[in-house]
């Protein structure tokens, strides 16, 4: 539908709102680039060999180490 030549179209709402999305924390957590901020995951094979050689005590220490590493870096 076109407006007649001497009339302006009515804009009932004015300008659309400015939307700012701040996802800095989630973007940093999922970033896998060169900054080195990657989530360190526990290895199944490390747990297997630690269980074989340390009767499970090494598994506890390794799990604590990986969890502390991730927590210190905010991941």
trRosetta pair geometry for C-beta under 8 A, 3 or more apart (Angstrom, degrees):
i j d omega theta_ij theta_ji phi_ij phi_ji
3 7 5.1 -123 171 87 110 99
3 8 7.1 26 148 -172 161 13
3 9 5.0 -133 -49 -71 147 82
4 7 4.9 60 63 19 89 111
11 14 6.3 115 124 -77 112 24
13 16 7.5 41 119 -85 122 56
23 26 4.8 -54 -176 53 94 105
23 27 5.0 101 116 -31 92 100
24 27 5.8 -57 -137 40 25 111
24 28 6.2 25 162 -20 62 108
25 28 6.0 -56 -148 35 28 108
25 29 6.5 25 155 -19 62 108
26 29 5.6 -53 -145 36 36 112
26 30 6.4 18 161 -6 68 109
27 30 6.3 -67 -146 45 28 97
27 31 6.2 45 152 -45 64 103
28 31 5.5 -41 -144 11 33 120
28 37 6.4 -25 173 112 87 153
29 37 7.8 -96 -111 139 33 115
29 39 7.6 41 -172 -52 80 108
29 74 7.8 -108 -88 125 94 85
29 75 6.0 144 -134 -132 86 70
31 35 6.6 29 120 33 126 126
31 37 6.4 41 78 73 102 109
32 38 5.9 57 -129 -102 73 105
37 73 6.1 -179 -137 170 83 125
37 75 6.7 173 177 -72 85 119
38 75 7.6 49 136 -122 19 159
39 70 5.9 34 -145 -122 72 115
39 75 4.7 -173 -94 159 77 133
40 66 5.4 -141 111 -150 112 87
40 69 5.2 -7 35 103 146 131
40 70 5.7 -137 41 -64 88 90
40 75 7.8 110 10 79 70 147
41 66 7.5 13 163 -169 12 136
42 46 7.2 -121 -176 63 70 120
42 47 6.7 52 159 -46 109 117
42 62 7.1 108 -138 134 104 103
42 63 6.3 8 -108 -107 144 70
42 66 5.1 169 -78 67 85 173
43 46 4.0 81 76 6 110 107
43 47 6.7 -177 93 -7 60 82
44 47 5.8 -59 -154 39 32 111
44 48 6.3 36 149 -25 67 105
45 48 5.4 -47 -145 31 36 116
45 49 6.4 27 160 -11 67 104
46 49 6.2 -59 -147 42 29 102
46 50 6.1 28 156 -17 65 112
46 62 6.1 -178 138 -167 119 155
47 50 5.7 -57 -141 41 29 111
47 51 6.1 32 158 -23 64 107
47 59 5.3 58 -142 -120 82 103
47 62 6.9 -158 -87 84 68 144
48 51 5.9 -59 -153 34 26 111
48 52 6.5 22 152 -18 63 107
49 52 5.5 -52 -146 36 36 112
49 53 6.1 7 164 2 69 112
50 53 6.4 -70 -137 51 27 91
50 54 5.3 -29 -176 31 69 118
50 56 7.8 83 128 -114 89 18
50 58 3.4 -139 -164 102 106 120
50 59 5.0 150 107 -61 126 66
50 62 5.8 -115 -67 -12 169 142
51 54 7.2 -64 -102 55 14 76
51 55 7.4 33 -166 -136 49 11
51 56 5.6 30 -126 -78 74 58
51 58 7.4 -130 -55 61 34 102
51 59 5.7 30 -69 -48 80 125
53 58 6.8 17 80 2 88 152
54 57 4.9 -108 152 57 107 83
54 58 3.4 103 48 -15 156 110
54 59 7.4 -180 78 -12 116 69
56 59 5.3 -47 -158 26 51 119
56 60 6.9 51 151 -20 73 97
57 60 5.8 -49 -158 30 40 112
57 61 6.7 33 150 -12 68 106
58 61 5.7 -57 -148 42 37 109
58 62 5.9 37 155 -20 71 108
59 62 5.8 -55 -141 39 28 110
59 63 6.1 30 158 -19 64 108
60 63 5.9 -56 -148 37 26 111
60 64 6.4 26 154 -17 62 107
61 64 5.7 -54 -148 37 31 111
61 65 6.3 36 152 -24 64 106
62 65 5.6 -52 -148 33 32 115
62 66 6.5 26 157 -14 65 105
63 66 6.1 -56 -146 38 30 105
63 67 6.2 27 157 -15 65 111
64 67 5.8 -59 -144 42 29 110
64 68 6.0 28 159 -19 66 110
65 68 6.0 -59 -146 38 25 108
65 69 6.3 29 155 -23 62 108
66 69 5.6 -52 -147 33 31 115
66 70 6.6 27 156 -14 64 105
67 70 6.0 -57 -151 39 31 107
67 71 6.2 27 154 -17 66 111
68 71 5.6 -57 -141 41 31 111
68 72 6.1 34 160 -23 66 107
69 72 6.1 -54 -146 33 24 110
69 73 6.8 4 159 -1 58 112
70 73 6.3 -75 -153 47 28 99
70 75 4.6 -95 -161 74 80 100
71 74 7.6 38 -175 -72 32 27
71 75 7.7 -97 -65 50 21 66
